[in-house]
């Protein structure tokens, strides 16, 4: 049961952490390296001699639309996590 709880905790918290990392990456590139990032198309973004334009574009889309993409996954896994905890407590109290 402990493994199930860890998996459900990872599925609940993981997408939120991934979304926050996308926001941090986009803000770092936008403010720190003066890259233009928007949802329309990828712009060139030179960082240490490497063009991160496509990566910045993808991260920007995930940062902007993250709650719509990751929200249902986090909420569904959180609901299953809560139900698993409630079921395990019910079964433990029944014994």
N, CA, C and O atoms as a GROMACS GRO file, in nm:
protein
  380
    1UNK      N    1   0.083  -0.119   0.000
    1UNK     CA    2   0.000   0.000   0.000
    1UNK      C    3   0.088   0.127   0.000
    1UNK      O    4   0.050   0.231  -0.054
    2UNK      N    5   0.205   0.114   0.062
    2UNK     CA    6   0.296   0.229   0.067
    2UNK      C    7   0.342   0.268  -0.074
    2UNK      O    8   0.356   0.386  -0.104
    3UNK      N    9   0.366   0.169  -0.159
    3UNK     CA   10   0.406   0.196  -0.296
    3UNK      C   11   0.295   0.267  -0.373
    3UNK      O   12   0.322   0.359  -0.451
    4UNK      N   13   0.172   0.226  -0.352
    4UNK     CA   14   0.058   0.291  -0.419
    4UNK      C   15   0.047   0.436  -0.374
    4UNK      O   16   0.023   0.524  -0.457
    5UNK      N   17   0.065   0.461  -0.247
    5UNK     CA   18   0.060   0.599  -0.197
    5UNK      C   19   0.170   0.684  -0.257
    5UNK      O   20   0.147   0.800  -0.292
    6UNK      N   21   0.290   0.629  -0.270
    6UNK     CA   22   0.401   0.705  -0.328
    6UNK      C   23   0.377   0.735  -0.476
    6UNK      O   24   0.407   0.844  -0.523
    7UNK      N   25   0.324   0.637  -0.547
    7UNK     CA   26   0.294   0.659  -0.689
    7UNK      C   27   0.187   0.766  -0.704
    7UNK      O   28   0.202   0.856  -0.788
    8UNK      N   29   0.082   0.759  -0.626
    8UNK     CA   30  -0.026   0.858  -0.634
    8UNK      C   31   0.022   0.996  -0.588
    8UNK      O   32  -0.021   1.097  -0.643
    9UNK      N   33   0.110   1.000  -0.489
    9UNK     CA   34   0.166   1.128  -0.446
    9UNK      C   35   0.250   1.189  -0.557
    9UNK      O   36   0.245   1.309  -0.581
   10UNK      N   37   0.328   1.106  -0.625
   10UNK     CA   38   0.410   1.154  -0.736
   10UNK      C   39   0.322   1.203  -0.851
   10UNK      O   40   0.352   1.306  -0.912
   11UNK      N   41   0.216   1.131  -0.881
   11UNK     CA   42   0.125   1.173  -0.988
   11UNK      C   43   0.047   1.299  -0.951
   11UNK      O   44   0.003   1.372  -1.040
   12UNK      N   45   0.028   1.324  -0.824
   12UNK     CA   46  -0.042   1.444  -0.780
   12UNK      C   47   0.050   1.564  -0.778
   12UNK      O   48   0.014   1.671  -0.828
   13UNK      N   49   0.167   1.550  -0.720
   13UNK     CA   50   0.256   1.664  -0.699
   13UNK      C   51   0.350   1.684  -0.818
   13UNK      O   52   0.390   1.798  -0.846
   14UNK      N   53   0.386   1.578  -0.888
   14UNK     CA   54   0.480   1.586  -0.999
   14UNK      C   55   0.442   1.684  -1.109
   14UNK      O   56   0.524   1.767  -1.147
   15UNK      N   57   0.318   1.678  -1.161
   15UNK     CA   58   0.281   1.773  -1.266
   15UNK      C   59   0.284   1.919  -1.220
   15UNK      O   60   0.316   2.008  -1.298
   16UNK      N   61   0.252   1.942  -1.094
   16UNK     CA   62   0.257   2.080  -1.042
   16UNK      C   63   0.401   2.128  -1.037
   16UNK      O   64   0.430   2.242  -1.074
   17UNK      N   65   0.492   2.042  -0.992
   17UNK     CA   66   0.634   2.077  -0.989
   17UNK      C   67   0.686   2.100  -1.130
   17UNK      O   68   0.762   2.194  -1.153
   18UNK      N   69   0.646   2.015  -1.225
   18UNK     CA   70   0.688   2.032  -1.364
   18UNK      C   71   0.639   2.164  -1.420
   18UNK      O   72   0.714   2.234  -1.490
   19UNK      N   73   0.517   2.200  -1.391
   19UNK     CA   74   0.460   2.328  -1.437
   19UNK      C   75   0.538   2.446  -1.378
   19UNK      O   76   0.568   2.541  -1.449
   20UNK      N   77   0.568   2.440  -1.249
   20UNK     CA   78   0.644   2.548  -1.185
   20UNK      C   79   0.786   2.558  -1.241
   20UNK      O   80   0.839   2.668  -1.254
   21UNK      N   81   0.847   2.444  -1.272
   21UNK     CA   82   0.980   2.447  -1.335
   21UNK      C   83   0.974   2.510  -1.474
   21UNK      O   84   1.066   2.581  -1.513
   22UNK      N   85   0.868   2.483  -1.549
   22UNK     CA   86   0.851   2.547  -1.681
   22UNK      C   87   0.839   2.698  -1.666
   22UNK      O   88   0.899   2.773  -1.744
   23UNK      N   89   0.764   2.743  -1.568
   23UNK     CA   90   0.751   2.887  -1.544
   23UNK      C   91   0.886   2.947  -1.508
   23UNK      O   92   0.924   3.052  -1.560
   24UNK      N   93   0.960   2.881  -1.420
   24UNK     CA   94   1.090   2.932  -1.379
   24UNK      C   95   1.187   2.938  -1.497
   24UNK      O   96   1.262   3.034  -1.511
   25UNK      N   97   1.186   2.835  -1.583
   25UNK     CA   98   1.274   2.832  -1.700
   25UNK      C   99   1.240   2.944  -1.796
   25UNK      O  100   1.330   3.011  -1.848
   26UNK      N  101   1.113   2.965  -1.821
   26UNK     CA  102   1.070   3.072  -1.912
   26UNK      C  103   1.106   3.208  -1.856
   26UNK      O  104   1.152   3.296  -1.930
   27UNK      N  105   1.087   3.227  -1.727
   27UNK     CA  106   1.123   3.355  -1.666
   27UNK      C  107   1.274   3.377  -1.669
   27UNK      O  108   1.319   3.490  -1.691
   28UNK      N  109   1.352   3.273  -1.646
   28UNK     CA  110   1.497   3.285  -1.653
   28UNK      C  111   1.542   3.325  -1.793
   28UNK      O  112   1.625   3.415  -1.808
   29UNK      N  113   1.488   3.258  -1.894
   29UNK     CA  114   1.526   3.292  -2.031
   29UNK      C  115   1.475   3.430  -2.071
   29UNK      O  116   1.545   3.506  -2.139
   30UNK      N  117   1.355   3.463  -2.028
   30UNK     CA  118   1.298   3.592  -2.065
   30UNK      C  119   1.366   3.710  -2.000
   30UNK      O  120   1.400   3.807  -2.067
   31UNK      N  121   1.386   3.702  -1.871
   31UNK     CA  122   1.445   3.815  -1.798
   31UNK      C  123   1.598   3.807  -1.793
   31UNK      O  124   1.665   3.910  -1.805
   32UNK      N  125   1.652   3.689  -1.775
   32UNK     CA  126   1.796   3.675  -1.759
   32UNK      C  127   1.874   3.683  -1.889
   32UNK      O  128   1.984   3.738  -1.893
   33UNK      N  129   1.817   3.628  -1.997
   33UNK     CA  130   1.888   3.624  -2.124
   33UNK      C  131   1.819   3.706  -2.232
   33UNK      O  132   1.859   3.703  -2.348
   34UNK      N  133   1.716   3.780  -2.194
   34UNK     CA  134   1.644   3.872  -2.283
   34UNK      C  135   1.590   3.802  -2.408
   34UNK      O  136   1.600   3.854  -2.519
   35UNK      N  137   1.533   3.683  -2.388
   35UNK     CA  138   1.471   3.610  -2.499
   35UNK      C  139   1.324   3.646  -2.507
   35UNK      O  140   1.258   3.666  -2.405
   36UNK      N  141   1.273   3.656  -2.628
   36UNK     CA  142   1.131   3.683  -2.648
   36UNK      C  143   1.059   3.549  -2.661
   36UNK      O  144   1.088   3.471  -2.751
   37UNK      N  145   0.966   3.524  -2.568
   37UNK     CA  146   0.895   3.397  -2.565
   37UNK      C  147   0.745   3.427  -2.565
   37UNK      O  148   0.695   3.501  -2.481
   38UNK      N  149   0.674   3.368  -2.660
   38UNK     CA  150   0.528   3.380  -2.665
   38UNK      C  151   0.473   3.254  -2.730
   38UNK      O  152   0.548   3.167  -2.774
   39UNK      N  153   0.340   3.244  -2.737
   39UNK     CA  154   0.276   3.123  -2.784
   39UNK      C  155   0.261   3.116  -2.935
   39UNK      O  156   0.219   3.013  -2.988
   40UNK      N  157   0.293   3.222  -3.006
   40UNK     CA  158   0.272   3.225  -3.149
   40UNK      C  159   0.368   3.138  -3.227
   40UNK      O  160   0.325   3.054  -3.307
   41UNK      N  161   0.496   3.155  -3.205
   41UNK     CA  162   0.598   3.079  -3.276
   41UNK      C  163   0.729   3.091  -3.199
   41UNK      O  164   0.743   3.174  -3.109
   42UNK      N  165   0.824   3.006  -3.236
   42UNK     CA  166   0.954   3.006  -3.168
   42UNK      C  167   1.041   3.118  -3.222
   42UNK      O  168   1.056   3.133  -3.343
   43UNK      N  169   1.100   3.195  -3.133
   43UNK     CA  170   1.196   3.299  -3.168
   43UNK      C  171   1.336   3.250  -3.134
   43UNK      O  172   1.353   3.166  -3.045
   44UNK      N  173   1.437   3.301  -3.205
   44UNK     CA  174   1.573   3.263  -3.168
   44UNK      C  175   1.606   3.309  -3.026
   44UNK      O  176   1.572   3.420  -2.986
   45UNK      N  177   1.671   3.222  -2.952
   45UNK     CA  178   1.708   3.252  -2.814
   45UNK      C  179   1.848   3.194  -2.790
   45UNK      O  180   1.862   3.074  -2.763
   46UNK      N  181   1.947   3.277  -2.801
   46UNK     CA  182   2.085   3.231  -2.788
   46UNK      C  183   2.130   3.237  -2.642
   46UNK      O  184   2.129   3.342  -2.579
   47UNK      N  185   2.169   3.121  -2.589
   47UNK     CA  186   2.219   3.109  -2.453
   47UNK      C  187   2.349   3.029  -2.460
   47UNK      O  188   2.348   2.911  -2.495
   48UNK      N  189   2.457   3.092  -2.426
   48UNK     CA  190   2.589   3.029  -2.426
   48UNK      C  191   2.621   2.963  -2.560
   48UNK      O  192   2.677   2.854  -2.565
   49UNK      N  193   2.584   3.029  -2.667
   49UNK     CA  194   2.614   2.980  -2.800
   49UNK      C  195   2.517   2.876  -2.854
   49UNK      O  196   2.536   2.827  -2.965
   50UNK      N  197   2.416   2.841  -2.778
   50UNK     CA  198   2.317   2.742  -2.820
   50UNK      C  199   2.183   2.812  -2.843
   50UNK      O  200   2.144   2.899  -2.765
   51UNK      N  201   2.113   2.773  -2.949
   51UNK     CA  202   1.980   2.828  -2.974
   51UNK      C  203   1.876   2.745  -2.900
   51UNK      O  204   1.853   2.628  -2.933
   52UNK      N  205   1.816   2.805  -2.800
   52UNK     CA  206   1.713   2.737  -2.720
   52UNK      C  207   1.573   2.786  -2.757
   52UNK      O  208   1.482   2.778  -2.674
   53UNK      N  209   1.555   2.835  -2.878
   53UNK     CA  210   1.426   2.891  -2.920
   53UNK      C  211   1.312   2.791  -2.915
   53UNK      O  212   1.206   2.821  -2.860
   54UNK      N  213   1.333   2.672  -2.970
   54UNK     CA  214   1.227   2.570  -2.970
   54UNK      C  215   1.196   2.522  -2.828
   54UNK      O  216   1.080   2.502  -2.792
   55UNK      N  217   1.301   2.503  -2.749
   55UNK     CA  218   1.281   2.462  -2.610
   55UNK      C  219   1.208   2.569  -2.532
   55UNK      O  220   1.117   2.539  -2.454
   56UNK      N  221   1.246   2.695  -2.553
   56UNK     CA  222   1.180   2.806  -2.484
   56UNK      C  223   1.033   2.815  -2.525
   56UNK      O  224   0.947   2.841  -2.442
   57UNK      N  225   1.006   2.793  -2.654
   57UNK     CA  226   0.868   2.796  -2.703
   57UNK      C  227   0.785   2.686  -2.637
   57UNK      O  228   0.674   2.711  -2.590
   58UNK      N  229   0.840   2.564  -2.634
   58UNK     CA  230   0.768   2.451  -2.573
   58UNK      C  231   0.744   2.476  -2.424
   58UNK      O  232   0.634   2.453  -2.375
   59UNK      N  233   0.846   2.522  -2.354
   59UNK     CA  234   0.830   2.551  -2.211
   59UNK      C  235   0.732   2.666  -2.189
   59UNK      O  236   0.657   2.665  -2.091
   60UNK      N  237   0.732   2.764  -2.278
   60UNK     CA  238   0.637   2.875  -2.267
   60UNK      C  239   0.493   2.829  -2.282
   60UNK      O  240   0.405   2.875  -2.210
   61UNK      N  241   0.470   2.739  -2.376
   61UNK     CA  242   0.335   2.686  -2.395
   61UNK      C  243   0.293   2.605  -2.272
   61UNK      O  244   0.180   2.616  -2.225
   62UNK      N  245   0.385   2.523  -2.221
   62UNK     CA  246   0.354   2.445  -2.100
   62UNK      C  247   0.332   2.535  -1.978
   62UNK      O  248   0.248   2.506  -1.894
   63UNK      N  249   0.409   2.644  -1.969
   63UNK     CA  250   0.392   2.736  -1.857
   63UNK      C  251   0.258   2.808  -1.866
   63UNK      O  252   0.191   2.828  -1.765
   64UNK      N  253   0.219   2.846  -1.987
   64UNK     CA  254   0.094   2.920  -2.004
   64UNK      C  255  -0.028   2.830  -1.991
   64UNK      O  256  -0.127   2.867  -1.927
   65UNK      N  257  -0.023   2.712  -2.052
   65UNK     CA  258  -0.137   2.623  -2.054
   65UNK      C  259  -0.124   2.508  -1.954
   65UNK      O  260  -0.202   2.412  -1.959
   66UNK      N  261  -0.029   2.516  -1.865
   66UNK     CA  262  -0.004   2.410  -1.768
   66UNK      C  263  -0.123   2.368  -1.684
   66UNK      O  264  -0.149   2.248  -1.670
   67UNK      N  265  -0.197   2.464  -1.628
   67UNK     CA  266  -0.312   2.421  -1.548
   67UNK      C  267  -0.416   2.342  -1.627
   67UNK      O  268  -0.480   2.252  -1.572
   68UNK      N  269  -0.433   2.374  -1.754
   68UNK     CA  270  -0.529   2.298  -1.834
   68UNK      C  271  -0.475   2.162  -1.874
   68UNK      O  272  -0.552   2.068  -1.895
   69UNK      N  273  -0.344   2.151  -1.886
   69UNK     CA  274  -0.283   2.024  -1.924
   69UNK      C  275  -0.260   1.935  -1.802
   69UNK      O  276  -0.299   1.818  -1.800
   70UNK      N  277  -0.196   1.993  -1.699
   70UNK     CA  278  -0.158   1.914  -1.582
   70UNK      C  279  -0.266   1.909  -1.474
   70UNK      O  280  -0.265   1.820  -1.390
   71UNK      N  281  -0.358   2.003  -1.475
   71UNK     CA  282  -0.460   2.010  -1.371
   71UNK      C  283  -0.544   1.885  -1.357
   71UNK      O  284  -0.557   1.831  -1.247
   72UNK      N  285  -0.603   1.836  -1.468
   72UNK     CA  286  -0.684   1.715  -1.455
   72UNK      C  287  -0.605   1.594  -1.406
   72UNK      O  288  -0.658   1.511  -1.332
   73UNK      N  289  -0.480   1.583  -1.448
   73UNK     CA  290  -0.396   1.471  -1.402
   73UNK      C  291  -0.374   1.481  -1.252
   73UNK      O  292  -0.389   1.382  -1.179
   74UNK      N  293  -0.336   1.600  -1.204
   74UNK     CA  294  -0.311   1.619  -1.061
   74UNK      C  295  -0.437   1.600  -0.979
   74UNK      O  296  -0.434   1.536  -0.873
   75UNK      N  297  -0.547   1.654  -1.028
   75UNK     CA  298  -0.672   1.642  -0.952
   75UNK      C  299  -0.720   1.497  -0.948
   75UNK      O  300  -0.767   1.450  -0.844
   76UNK      N  301  -0.710   1.426  -1.060
   76UNK     CA  302  -0.753   1.286  -1.063
   76UNK      C  303  -0.667   1.198  -0.974
   76UNK      O  304  -0.718   1.114  -0.901
   77UNK      N  305  -0.535   1.218  -0.981
   77UNK     CA  306  -0.446   1.140  -0.896
   77UNK      C  307  -0.465   1.175  -0.750
   77UNK      O  308  -0.458   1.088  -0.663
   78UNK      N  309  -0.489   1.304  -0.720
   78UNK     CA  310  -0.515   1.344  -0.582
   78UNK      C  311  -0.642   1.281  -0.528
   78UNK      O  312  -0.648   1.241  -0.412
   79UNK      N  313  -0.744   1.274  -0.612
   79UNK     CA  314  -0.868   1.210  -0.571
   79UNK      C  315  -0.846   1.062  -0.544
   79UNK      O  316  -0.894   1.009  -0.443
   80UNK      N  317  -0.774   0.995  -0.632
   80UNK     CA  318  -0.743   0.853  -0.609
   80UNK      C  319  -0.658   0.834  -0.485
   80UNK      O  320  -0.676   0.737  -0.411
   81UNK      N  321  -0.564   0.926  -0.461
   81UNK     CA  322  -0.479   0.920  -0.343
   81UNK      C  323  -0.564   0.931  -0.217
   81UNK      O  324  -0.547   0.853  -0.123
   82UNK      N  325  -0.656   1.026  -0.215
   82UNK     CA  326  -0.745   1.042  -0.100
   82UNK      C  327  -0.833   0.921  -0.079
   82UNK      O  328  -0.855   0.878   0.035
   83UNK      N  329  -0.884   0.865  -0.187
   83UNK     CA  330  -0.967   0.745  -0.175
   83UNK      C  331  -0.885   0.626  -0.127
   83UNK      O  332  -0.936   0.545  -0.049
   84UNK      N  333  -0.761   0.613  -0.170
   84UNK     CA  334  -0.676   0.503  -0.124
   84UNK      C  335  -0.647   0.515   0.025
   84UNK      O  336  -0.648   0.415   0.097
   85UNK      N  337  -0.622   0.637   0.070
   85UNK     CA  338  -0.597   0.658   0.214
   85UNK      C  339  -0.723   0.628   0.295
   85UNK      O  340  -0.716   0.562   0.398
   86UNK      N  341  -0.837   0.677   0.247
   86UNK     CA  342  -0.963   0.652   0.318
   86UNK      C  343  -0.995   0.503   0.322
   86UNK      O  344  -1.039   0.452   0.425
   87UNK      N  345  -0.972   0.433   0.212
   87UNK     CA  346  -0.999   0.290   0.209
   87UNK      C  347  -0.906   0.214   0.302
   87UNK      O  348  -0.949   0.122   0.372
   88UNK      N  349  -0.778   0.251   0.302
   88UNK     CA  350  -0.685   0.181   0.390
   88UNK      C  351  -0.717   0.206   0.537
   88UNK      O  352  -0.704   0.115   0.619
   89UNK      N  353  -0.758   0.327   0.571
   89UNK     CA  354  -0.798   0.354   0.711
   89UNK      C  355  -0.924   0.280   0.748
   89UNK      O  356  -0.937   0.230   0.860
   90UNK      N  357  -1.018   0.272   0.655
   90UNK     CA  358  -1.142   0.199   0.681
   90UNK      C  359  -1.112   0.051   0.704
   90UNK      O  360  -1.165  -0.010   0.798
   91UNK      N  361  -1.029  -0.007   0.620
   91UNK     CA  362  -0.996  -0.148   0.636
   91UNK      C  363  -0.916  -0.176   0.761
   91UNK      O  364  -0.932  -0.280   0.823
   92UNK      N  365  -0.828  -0.082   0.800
   92UNK     CA  366  -0.751  -0.099   0.923
   92UNK      C  367  -0.841  -0.087   1.046
   92UNK      O  368  -0.821  -0.159   1.143
   93UNK      N  369  -0.938   0.001   1.043
   93UNK     CA  370  -1.029   0.018   1.157
   93UNK      C  371  -1.127  -0.100   1.166
   93UNK      O  372  -1.177  -0.130   1.274
   94UNK      N  373  -1.154  -0.164   1.056
   94UNK     CA  374  -1.247  -0.274   1.054
   94UNK      C  375  -1.188  -0.399   1.117
   94UNK      O  376  -1.261  -0.484   1.168
   95UNK      N  377  -1.055  -0.410   1.115
   95UNK     CA  378  -0.989  -0.527   1.172
   95UNK      C  379  -0.988  -0.518   1.317
   95UNK      O  380  -0.937  -0.606   1.384
   0.00000   0.00000   0.00000
